[in-house]
Amino acid sequence: MRELRSNPHGRPGMAGNIMDEQMRLRIFRSFRASYYQDDVLGSLEAHPAEYFDELAANGFNAVWIRGILRNLADAAPFEGLGQEVARHQDILGKLVERAATRGIRVLLYLNEPLCLPEGDPFWSRHPEAMGSVGSSEMDGWP
């Protein structure tokens, strides 16, 4: 057993331990989380302190939540693209602090870039970024 712990692949003579117990992630996704809505804004309700206590007691050391990048950070040249960026950052920070006190990491799943609806005000402010409307038989578009 000692040989396997000090050897990441179980090969005799290999030094180092990249698969140390402290490095191995045991990730859980809360059944209370709302994947198809704003996961970050609802994360404090979906992950109460007691939830992290239970995860830690059962050997988990990470949770993942879905984030929308444009709502987590403003970036040039499209400042203002995201919605409630400061609020998202504040809530995410509180969640990370809550989790960290129990040895739990918060991992973000970012599926970017996410498109904006055709009628979004962003397109009237930045028509140069819209591209063109097309069709794709493969995707079932008209």
N, C-alpha and C positions, 0 to 999 in steps of 0.2 A: 504494500500500500504506500509506503514512504516513497518508493521509486516512482510510482504513478503521480504522486502529489508534486514532486519536484521536476517532473518531466511532462511537458504539455501533450505529447503524443504517445507516451508509453514506450519510447525508444530508449534502449540502454545507452548510457553515455551522453545523453542530451542534457544540457544545462538550461536553467531558466524555468519559469512557471507562469506562462501567460494565461493559463486556465485556473489560476488560483481561486479559491472559494470567494475571496473578496472581489474578484473581477467578474465572476459569473453573474449575469443578469437573470433574474426570475421575474418576468414581466406579467402583469395582470391587467386586464381591461375591465373597468367597472361596468356591471350590468345597469347601473343607474345613469351612466353617461349617455349623452344624446348625440350620436354620431352624425345624424343628418341635420342637426341644428347647430347652433354655436356652442361647441363643446367647451371652449375656454370660459365663456360667460357663465355657463352652468356648472363649472367644475367644482366650485366650493360646496355646492349642495350635493353633488354626486360623490364627493370625496370628503366626508366629515372626518374629524380627527379619529374617531373610533374605528372607522374603516381602515385607516393606515395602521392602527394598533393590531387589528385582526390580520391584515396582510403580513405584517412583520412576524406575528406569532406563527403564521403558517409558512414562513420561509420565503416570502416574496420580498423583493427589494426594489421594484420599479413598477410604475404604472405608465400607460401611454394614453395620451389624449390627442385628438385631432385639432390642428390649428390651421387657420387660413392666414398665410403669410402677410397678405396686404392689410390684415386687421391687427397684426402684431408689430409692424414696423413701417413707418413712412419712408419713402425712398424717392430721390430725384429720378427722373423728371416729373413724377406723378404724385407729388405730395397731396394728401387728401383723398387718395384712392380708397384707402381702407376706412372702415367704420369703427368709431370709438377706440382708436388705437391706444390711447392712454389708459382707458378703462380695461381693455384686454391685458395690457402689460401689468397693471396693478393687480388684477385678479390672478393672473398667472404667477406673479411674484408671491402672492399670499399662499397659493397652492404649493409652490415649491418650498416655501418656508415651513408650511404645515407638514409636508411629507418629510422634509429633511430632519425634523426633530425626531422622527421615528426611523431614520436610516433608509428612507425610501426615495428613489430618484423619480423625477417626472420626465418622461420622454415625449417629444412632440412628433407627431406624424403629419408631415406637410405634403399634400398632394397638389403641387403647383406646376404650372400656373392654372388657376381656375378661371374659367371664362365669366364674363359679365353678361347679364341679359342685354338683348339688343336695345332695349329702351332705357338702359341705365344712363343717368346724367353724365357719367364719365365720357361717353361717346360724343356728346355735344360739346364738352370742354376740350376734347382731344380727338377730333375726327381723323387726324393723321395716323392714329394708332389702330383704327378699326380694321383695316384690311378690306377684303371683299367678301360678299356673300356668294356662296357657291353651292354645289350639290355633290352628294356622295351616295351613289347607289349602294355601296358596300355598307354604309352606316344608316341607310334608310332615310336619308335626307331627300327633300324634294328635288 
